[in-house]
Amino acid sequence: MKVCRHHDEIDCFGAILHNWPAYNENDTHVDELCGCLKNCNDIFYSMKIQIEKKTPENYTGIAMSFIFEDRIIELQDSRYAHRARGRIPQIVGHYMPGASVNFSNDFLNSNNYDPIAGEGENGNPVIIPSKDLLKMQQLFQINRFNLLASDRISINRTLQDVRNNVCKTKTYPTNLPTTSIIIVFHNEAWSVLLRTLWSVINRSRADLVHEILLIDDASTRTFLKEQLDEYVAKLPIPTRVLRLQNREGLVSARLLGAKNAKGEVLTFLDAHCECNTGWLEPLLKRVKDNRKVVICPVIDIISDDNFSYIKSFDFHWGAFNWELHFRWFMLGDEELKKRQKDVSAPFKTPAFAGGLFSINRQYFFEIGSYDESMRIWGGDNIEMSMRIWMCGGSIEIAPCSHVGHLFRKSSPYTFPGGVNEILNRNLARVADVWMDQWKEFYYKFNHNANSLRATLNTTERVILRQKLQCKPFTWYLQNVWKENFFPAKNRFFGRIQIANLTTIGPEYRKYYDIIQEFSRVIHFQEQSIDERWNKLIKYFNKRTEAINELFRHNSNDYLCLQKPKTNNAVTPYGQTFIRKCSKLYDSLDEMFVITIDGKIMTNENLCLDSFKIHTSDDSNDEKNGKDENYAKMVTCSTKSTQYFIYNTNTLQLLQANTGMCLQGTNIPAENESYKILLTDCSENNKQQKWILFPVEWH
């Protein structure tokens, strides 16, 4: 019987890459390497196609990417320092600037587009020869993507049609409205910008594209001046370049394009995209059917490392976190049920990424276009999402429309005034105009934005909201985004803490007495689970200040439930833990929302759940081990393991479907934090005593 040495695809990739010369020369080693991993041979031959023979030295310490089963596998180092990138990268609401690098003007202004036949065709990755790796790394710093790879790919490269079969058979009316394609760029790479242009030209019905408008946001690259003007003058679709003299940012640039557009529909694209087959008709058809619908394509992924085109999952929708940063989440249950009837039908989304969408030109201006006081980049998509929904429109995603977008890990752009000041000011404007009492929640936990609050002038946008007779933000949360994880009047918001067992103080006893009195008065244990939480939440909301006062001077003597820590801001899932509570009540990592049905939620659409680990003192004797259930935070869903009950008699938190209790442990997790178990309940177990500590959020 073989021993499984490598338990998943990522491990197998790393092992093969580390020993590539030996395994490449002798395929028989692969079976020995992979053990009983069923698809390891498929992995090996996938790699064999994608990379050349290289000496081991070439691989050490080099980040490499491979495509396997529609995923990017990135190996940061040949010696198992590797990770897998998910299908959909979250679009984080802040750009992290990369390392500052000084380049000569000649270097920056050189256009090295020199395509090699076959490179990148069908959306395949470009593999850079080892002799060019240093050059690749240097060029990467200019635009924060693999410019050398892009320059080797034809600006007319082919792509695989990634639509589902239902979409491929759909037909569209001949009398669809025409559109103006608006593309904003700032110091974009020549090959990337032109590949965006040609993807529009090659994969759009000619009668539907009235014009293409390129908006130059004060680029400094010489090849984006006269050379670009001369090039676009010869394109088969009328194309104009409009230029801003000073760097003004995305909003001003898009408004310049919109004001000069002549098409019935405005279609906005980023300058680093590739439109796929049949991308335009589903967008225009939806706008024709309803002029108040803002419609978006499914955003596929173009790798910044090797320019491979990777199909995204069709059924994600957009929303935002507590910091108002855009995020992708799984579709809500109602929309998923609708998908079963017609997988090609557009579906609603609470928010959109903002880079790629179509909108009726007249409606764009009727609804308020953009907030012209927003500068450079950030927040415009959140503002527009709230405004469209709250003022009578809707935002949808068309699963039959696919456009690839080049996602970067950091931004190459400068932000005059600083990225934090610009982004926080933009987002503060969103909160100030559209979020009603929830703006206090935003300001309370976002100190940088709060410091700018007094300097905002949002009068013009407030008047617009009144003029359009827009609905309140609470309507948006209750009707557009029912699955939201924001605090509300009918939800508990605050910390979930366990007493530090070495310093249980009198405030703990007082809390217990308060909860006991409440429980006796309303006959708490006789109520249904929903009714229990409903009444308890109302009680906590009325007693927030009183409970706060109990613990005000001893809050640091307690351990708080914490959201998982991760180096990757876009995948915040994992094992939860407890650590000492912060002295101030302003740490989002220890804030939770509890709904009336007992779901314990937090920022990033995470819910408390459990997972099982089999442990054994002897690694060779797994039969004599035991199963332990640990608490973790995962994507919120309707799983039965995500509902909890609070026993007011014992102060225990029980998982509703198993009856197991949440229990603190002395098992180290990291630094001075400790893991959380789900185990059999015991009234005498002090590690199962939990305090629900309400925090004022508005």
VEXKOL-650389 format. One record per residue (C-alpha): residue in three letters; x, y, z. Coordinates in steps of 0.2 Angstrom, whole numbers, plus 2048, in hexadecimal, padded with zeros to 3 digits. Example, Ala and Ser with C-alpha at 12.3 -4.5 7.8 and 13.67 -1.06 7.14 Angstrom:
// VEXKOL-650389
ALA83E7EA827
SER8447FB824
This chain:
// VEXKOL-650389
MET800800800
LYS8078117FB
VAL80981F808
CYS801830803
ARG81083C803
HIS80784A7FB
HIS7F584D800
ASP7EF85A7F4
GLU7F38627E3
ILE7FD8707EA
ASP8088657F4
CYS80B85A7E4
PHE80F8697DA
GLY81C86F7E6
ALA82485E7E7
ILE82585B7D4
LEU82C86D7D2
HIS83986A7DF
ASN83F85A7D6
TRP83B85F7C5
PRO84B8597BB
ALA8498487C2
TYR8378467BF
ASN83784E7AE
GLU8448427A9
ASN83C8327B0
ASP8298327B1
THR8298237BB
HIS82E82D7CA
VAL81D8357CA
ASP8138277D1
GLU8208257DF
LEU81F8387E3
CYS80D83A7E3
GLY80882A7ED
CYS7F58287ED
LEU7F08397E7
LYS7E48357D8
ASN7E88437CC
CYS7FA8457CF
ASN7FF83F7BE
ASP7F384C7B7
ILE7FC8597C1
PHE80D8537BB
TYR8098537A8
SER8008647AA
MET81086B7B1
LYS81A8627A3
ILE81186B796
GLN81387C79F
ILE82587D7A3
GLU83687979C
LYS84486E7A3
LYS84E8797AF
THR85B8757BC
PRO8568757CE
GLU85F8857D1
ASN85388E7C5
TYR8448897D0
THR84B88D7E1
GLY84289D7E8
ILE8398A17D8
ALA8268A47D8
MET81E8997CA
SER80C8977C5
PHE8048887BC
ILE7F28857B6
PHE7E98767BC
GLU7D68737BB
ASP7D28857B8
ARG7DC88B7C7
ILE7ED8947C9
ILE7F988B7D4
GLU8078977DA
LEU81788F7E1
GLN82089D7EA
ASP82F8917ED
SER8348807E7
ARG83587A7F9
TYR8238797FD
ALA82088B800
HIS81188B7F5
ARG7FF8907F5
ALA7F088F7EB
ARG7E689E7E4
GLY7D489D7E5
ARG7C989F7D5
ILE7C38B07D9
PRO7CF8BD7E1
GLN7C68C97EC
ILE7C88DB7E7
VAL7CF8E37F6
GLY7CA8F57F9
HIS7DB8FB7FB
TYR7EB8FA7F0
MET7FB8F67F9
PRO8098FF7F0
GLY8188F57EB
ALA82A8F87EE
SER8309097E7
VAL83B9067D8
ASN8449137CE
PHE8449117BC
SER84C91C7AE
ASN8409257A3
ASP84791B794
PHE84390B79D
LEU8319107A1
ASN82D917790
SER833908786
ASN8268FE77E
ASN82C8EC77D
TYR81D8E4775
ASP8248D676B
PRO8188C7769
ILE81E8B5767
ALA8138AA75D
GLY80889F768
GLU80C8A7778
GLY7FD8A9783
GLU7F18A2776
ASN7E089C77C
GLY7E48A578D
ASN7F2899791
PRO80089F79D
VAL8108A6797
ILE82089D79E
ILE82F8A879F
PRO84089F79B
SER84C89F7A9
LYS8588AB7A0
ASP84B8B97A0
LEU8458B77B2
LEU8508C67B8
LYS8498D17AA
MET8378CB7AE
GLN8398D07C0
GLN83F8E17BB
LEU8318E47AF
PHE8248DE7BC
GLN8288ED7C7
ILE8218F97B9
ASN80F8F47B9
ARG80F8E77C7
PHE80C8D97BB
ASN8168CE7AF
LEU8198DB7A2
LEU8268CF799
ALA8188C2797
SER80B8CE791
ASP8178D5784
ARG81A8C377D
ILE8078C177A
SER7FE8C776B
ILE7F28D576E
ASN7E68CB764
ARG7E88BB76E
THR7DB8AE76E
LEU7D18A977D
GLN7C6899781
ASP7B489C782
VAL7B089A794
ARG79D89C794
ASN79288E79A
ASN78988478C
VAL77888D78F
CYS78089E78C
LYS78989877C
THR778893774
LYS76F8A4779
THR76A8B076B
TYR7688C376C
PRO75D8D0763
THR7658D9755
ASN75E8EA75B
LEU7698EB76B
PRO76E8FC770
THR77F90376B
THR78D906778
SER79C91177B
ILE7AA907783
ILE7B391278F
ILE7C590D795
VAL7CF9177A1
PHE7E29157A2
HIS7F091C7AB
ASN8029177A5
GLU7FB9067A0
ALA8068FA796
TRP8058FB784
SER8028E8781
VAL7F58E778F
LEU7EB8F7789
LEU7EB8F1777
ARG7E68DF77C
THR7D78E7785
LEU7D28F1775
TRP7D48E2769
SER7CA8D7775
VAL7BC8E3773
ILE7BD8E5760
ASN7BF8D275D
ARG7B28CC768
SER7A48D9766
ARG7978DA759
ALA79D8E974F
ASP78B8F174E
LEU78A8F2761
VAL79A8FC764
HIS79790E760
GLU7A8913765
ILE7B7910771
LEU7BC91E77C
LEU7CE91D784
ILE7CF929793
ASP7E192D797
ASP7E39327A9
ALA7F393C7A7
SER7FE92E7A2
THR8119327A1
ARG816924795
THR81B92B784
PHE81491C77B
LEU803920781
LYS803931779
GLU805933766
GLN809921763
LEU7F991C76A
ASP7EF92A761
GLU7F6924751
TYR7F2911755
VAL7E091375A
ALA7DC91E74B
LYS7DE90F740
LEU7D390374A
PRO7C38FC742
ILE7B890374F
PRO7B8916752
THR7C4919761
ARG7C992A769
VAL7D592E776
LEU7D093B783
ARG7DD94278F
LEU7DD94A7A0
GLN7EB9567A2
ASN7ED9527B5
ARG7EB9427BE
GLU7D99427C4
GLY7D59307C7
LEU7C89247C1
VAL7B892E7C5
SER7BD93D7BB
ALA7C49337AD
ARG7B49287AB
LEU7A99387AC
LEU7B394079E
GLY7B0930794
ALA79D92F798
LYS79B942794
ASN7A293F783
ALA79A92E77F
LYS78D92D771
GLY78791B773
GLU77691777C
VAL78090C789
LEU790910792
THR79B901794
PHE7AA9047A0
LEU7B98F87A0
ASP7CA8F97A8
ALA7D98FB79D
HIS7E08E97A2
CYS7D18DE79C
GLU7CE8D178F
CYS7BC8CF789
ASN7B78BD785
THR7AB8B6778
GLY7998BD779
TRP79D8C9787
LEU7938D8780
GLU7828D277B
PRO77C8CC78D
LEU7818DD794
LEU7788E7787
LYS7698DC787
ARG7668DF799
VAL7678F1798
LYS75B8F1789
ASP74F8E7794
ASN7508F37A3
ARG7599047A2
LYS75B9047B5
VAL7668F57B6
VAL7798F67B7
ILE7808E67B0
CYS7918DF7B3
PRO79A8D07AB
VAL7A18C17B4
ILE7B38C77B8
ASP7C08BA7B3
ILE7D28BA7B9
ILE7E18BE7AF
SER7F08B97B9
ASP7FD8C77BC
ASP80B8BA7BD
ASN8088B17AC
PHE7F98B97A3
SER7EF8A97A3
TYR7DC8AB7A2
ILE7D38A27AF
LYS7C08A07AF
SER7B88A77BF
PHE7A989F7C8
ASP7998A67C0
PHE78F8A87D0
HIS7988B47DC
TRP7908C47E0
GLY7988D47E7
ALA7968DD7F8
PHE7A28E5804
ASN7A98E3815
TRP7A88EE825
GLU7B68F981E
LEU7AC8FC80E
HIS7B98F2804
PHE7B18E87F5
ARG7B08D57F7
TRP7AA8C67ED
PHE79E8BB7F6
MET7948AB7F1
LEU7838AE7EB
GLY7758AF7F7
ASP7698A17F9
GLU75A8A97F0
GLU7658AD7E1
LEU76D89B7E1
LYS75B8947E0
LYS75789F7D1
ARG7678997C8
GLN75F8877C8
LYS75288D7BC
ASP75E8967B0
VAL7718977B2
SER7728A47A4
ALA7668B17AC
PRO76E8C17B4
PHE76E8C17C7
LYS76E8D07D3
THR77D8D57DD
PRO77D8E17EC
ALA78D8EA7E6
PHE7988E97D7
ALA7AB8EA7D4
GLY7A98FA7CA
GLY7B68F77BC
LEU7AB8EE7AF
PHE7998F27AC
SER78C8F97A0
ILE77F9067A4
ASN77291079A
ARG77A920796
GLN76C92B79B
TYR7689217AB
PHE77B9237B0
PHE7789367B1
GLU7679357B8
ILE76C92B7C6
GLY77B9367CB
SER78A9307C0
TYR7989307CC
ASP79C93A7DC
GLU7A89467D4
SER7B194A7E5
MET7B89397E5
ARG7CA9397E1
ILE7D692D7D7
TRP7CF91C7DC
GLY7C59127E9
GLY7B39137F0
ASP7AA9187E0
ASN7A39067DD
ILE79C9057EF
GLU7949167ED
MET78D9127DC
SER7879017E2
MET77D9097F1
ARG7779177E7
ILE77090C7D8
TRP7679007E4
MET76090D7F0
CYS75A9197E3
GLY75090D7D8
GLY75C9047CD
SER7658F37CF
ILE7758EB7CB
GLU7778DA7C3
ILE7848CE7BC
ALA7828C57AC
PRO7898B37AD
CYS78A8B279A
SER7968C1799
HIS7A88BE79D
VAL7B68CA79E
GLY7C78C67A4
HIS7D08D37B0
LEU7E28D47B5
PHE7E38D37C8
ARG7F28DA7D0
LYS7F98D77E1
SER7FE8E97E3
SER7FC8FA7DA
PRO8099027CF
TYR8009137D0
THR8039227DA
PHE7F592A7E5
PRO7F893D7E6
GLY7F59407F9
GLY7F892E7FE
VAL7ED91E7FB
ASN7E691E80D
GLU7E193080D
ILE7D892E7FC
LEU7D091E7FF
ASN7CA922811
ARG7C393380B
ASN7BA92B7FC
LEU7B291D808
ALA7AE92A815
ARG7A4933808
VAL79A923804
ALA796920816
ASP791932819
VAL78593380B
TRP77D92180A
MET77F91781A
ASP774921826
GLN77791B838
TRP78390E831
LYS78F91C82D
GLU79391D840
PHE79790A840
TYR7A390E832
TYR7AB91D83A
LYS7AD91484B
PHE7B7906844
ASN7C1910837
HIS7CB91D840
ASN7D3924830
ALA7C3928828
ASN7BC92F838
SER7CA93B839
LEU7C5942828
ARG7B294382C
ALA7B2956830
THR7BA95A820
LEU7AD952815
ASN7A195C80A
THR794950804
THR78595D803
GLU78395B7F0
ARG7829487F1
VAL776949800
ILE76B9547F5
LEU76C9487E7
ARG76693A7F2
GLN7579447F8
LYS7539497E6
LEU7539377E0
GLN7489327EF
CYS7549247F4
LYS750916800
PRO759915811
PHE76990A814
THR75F8FE81F
TRP7548FA810
TYR7638F6806
LEU7698EA814
GLN7588E2816
ASN7538E0804
VAL7628E07F8
TRP76F8D8803
LYS7668CD810
GLU7758C3813
ASN77F8D1819
PHE7898D0829
PHE7878E282F
PRO7808E6840
ALA76E8EB842
LYS7618EE84F
ASN75B8DC84F
ARG76D8D5850
PHE7798D485E
PHE7898DD85B
GLY7998DC866
ARG7A68D186E
ILE7A48BF873
GLN7B08BC881
ILE7B58AF88E
ALA7BB8B489F
ASN7CD8B28A2
LEU7CC8A48AF
THR7DA8AB8BA
THR7D18BC8BD
ILE7BF8BA8BD
GLY7B88CA8C5
PRO7A88D08CD
GLU7A28D78BC
TYR7A18C58B6
ARG7958C18C4
LYS78B8D18C1
TYR7898CC8AE
TYR7838BB8B3
ASP7768C28BF
ILE7708CE8B1
ILE76E8BF8A5
GLN7668B48B2
GLU7598C28B6
PHE7558C48A4
SER7538B18A1
ARG7478AF8B0
VAL73C8BE8AB
ILE7398B8899
HIS73A8A589C
PHE7488A5890
GLN74B89288F
GLU73988F88A
GLN73B89987A
SER73F893869
ILE751897863
ASP74C8A5858
GLU7428AD865
ARG74F8AB872
TRP75C8B4868
ASN74F8C1863
LYS74B8C6875
LEU75D8C487B
ILE7638D086D
LYS7568DD871
TYR75B8DC883
PHE76E8DE87F
ASN76A8ED874
LYS7618F5883
ARG76E8F188F
THR77E8F4885
GLU78490388F
ALA7818FA8A0
ILE78A8EA89B
ASN7988F5894
GLU79A8FE8A4
LEU79C8ED8AD
PHE7AC8E98A4
ARG7B28FA8A0
HIS7C18F98AB
ASN7C58E68A9
SER7C28E3897
ASN7D48DD895
ASP7D28CF8A1
TYR7C78C6895
LEU7CA8BC886
CYS7C18C0876
LEU7BC8B5867
GLN7C68BB858
LYS7C48BA846
PRO7D28B083E
LYS7E28B883A
THR7EA8B6829
ASN7F78BE81E
ASN7EB8BE810
ALA7DE8CB812
VAL7D38C3805
THR7D18B280C
PRO7CD8B581F
TYR7C78A4822
GLY7CE89882F
GLN7CE892841
THR7C889F84E
PHE7D08A285F
ILE7CF8AC86E
ARG7DC8B9875
LYS7DC8C8881
CYS7CE8D487D
SER7D48E6877
LYS7D38F3884
LEU7C88FE878
TYR7B88F8870
ASP7BE8FB85E
SER7C78EC857
LEU7BD8E5849
ASP7C68D484B
GLU7BC8D185B
MET7AB8D7856
PHE79D8CB851
VAL78B8CC84C
ILE77E8BF852
THR76E8BE848
ILE75D8B984F
ASP75F8A7849
GLY7708A5852
LYS77C8A7844
ILE78D8AF84B
MET7948BA83D
THR7A28C683B
ASN7AB8D182D
GLU7AE8C981C
ASN79E8BE81C
LEU7A68B2829
CYS79C8A7834
LEU7A089C843
ASP7A188A83E
SER7AA87A844
PHE7B686E83C
LYS7BC85D842
ILE7CF858845
HIS7D5846848
THR7E3847855
SER7EE83985B
ASP7FE839866
ASP80682C85A
SER806831848
ASN80781F843
ASP7F881A84D
GLU7EA824847
LYS7DC81784C
ASN7DF81B85E
GLY7DD82E85C
LYS7CE83985F
ASP7C4845856
GLU7C385785C
ASN7B8865856
TYR7BF876855
ALA7B7887851
LYS7BA88F840
MET7B489E836
VAL7AE89A825
THR7A38A2818
CYS7918A481E
SER784898818
THR77588F81D
LYS77F880824
SER777879834
THR78887A83D
GLN78888D83C
TYR77A890848
PHE77C89285B
ILE77289486B
TYR77789E87B
ASN77289588B
THR76E8A4897
ASN76E8988A6
THR7808928A3
LEU78789F897
GLN78C89288B
LEU78C893878
LEU785883870
GLN78687E85E
ALA77387C85A
ASN77486B850
THR78186285B
GLY77E86986C
MET79186B86E
CYS79787A878
LEU7A4887873
GLN7B388587E
GLY7C388F880
THR7D3885882
ASN7E5888887
ILE7EB881876
PRO7F688E86F
ALA7F189585E
GLU7FD8A485B
ASN8058B0867
GLU7FA8B1876
SER7EA8AA86E
TYR7E289A871
LYS7D788E867
ILE7C588B868
LEU7BD87A86A
LEU7AB873868
THR7A9866875
ASP79C85E880
CYS79486A88C
SER79786B89E
GLU78F8788AA
ASN79E8788B5
ASN7AB87B8A7
LYS7B088D8A9
GLN7B888D898
GLN7A688B891
LYS7A089B899
TRP79E8A988C
ILE7998BB88E
LEU7908C4880
PHE7978D6881
PRO78C8E2877
VAL7958F186F
GLU78D901869
TRP78F902856
HIS785912851
